[in-house]
Amino acid sequence: MKVVVDRVLCTGLGICEAKAPDVFEIDEDGALLILDPNVAPDRLKQVKAAADACPTRALSLVED
């Protein structure tokens, strides 16, 4: 699985970073960085929670 961000929808609120700090980071300019787009099985639950919590629905999981 990979996590992708729709840059048009993302507003940089940082909820995803709070839910999965090993995967997401908001940089100093307020832009979302995906630290590792390849979601390891042990992080899948965490990344799904981050995507579900995104108020703009900017995050999605896709099959490799």
N, C-alpha and C positions, 0 to 999 in steps of 0.2 A: 504494500500500500504506500501511496505517496500523499502528502498533504500539499494542497495548492491554495494560493490566495488570489482572490479577484481584487486587484489593486484599485479598481474603480469603486468598489464597495467598501473597502477597508478604510476605517477612519482612525485607526491607531489607538483605540481606547485601552488596549492592554489586558483585556479580560483573558485572552488566549495565553498571554505570558504568565498571568497568575495561575492559570489551570495547568499549564505545561511549560514551565520555565526552561526545561532542557531542550525544547523544540522551538519556542518562539521568543523573540526579544523585540522590544520597541526601541529603536535607536534614538539618538539625541534630537533628530529632526522629526520624530514622531512616526517614522515609517516602520512597518513590520518587517522584521528579518526572520526568515525561516532558517534556523540553525542547521537542521537536518531534515530535508524533505522526505527522506525514506523513513517510514514509520516502522520501528522495530516492534515485534509482537508484544513485548513487555510494556510498550508505551502506547499501544493502540487505544486502550480505555481512556487514558489521559488526553490524548489528542482528540478523540471523539467528544469528550466532555468539553474541550476547548471550542471545537467547531459548533457544538450544540449551544454553547453559551454566547457565541458571537451574535450581537444584536443586529448586525447588518448582513449576516449570512455570507460573509466574505470567504470563509474557509470551507474547503471540501476535501474529502478523501477519494482518491481514485485508485483503481487497480493498476499495477505496474504493467 
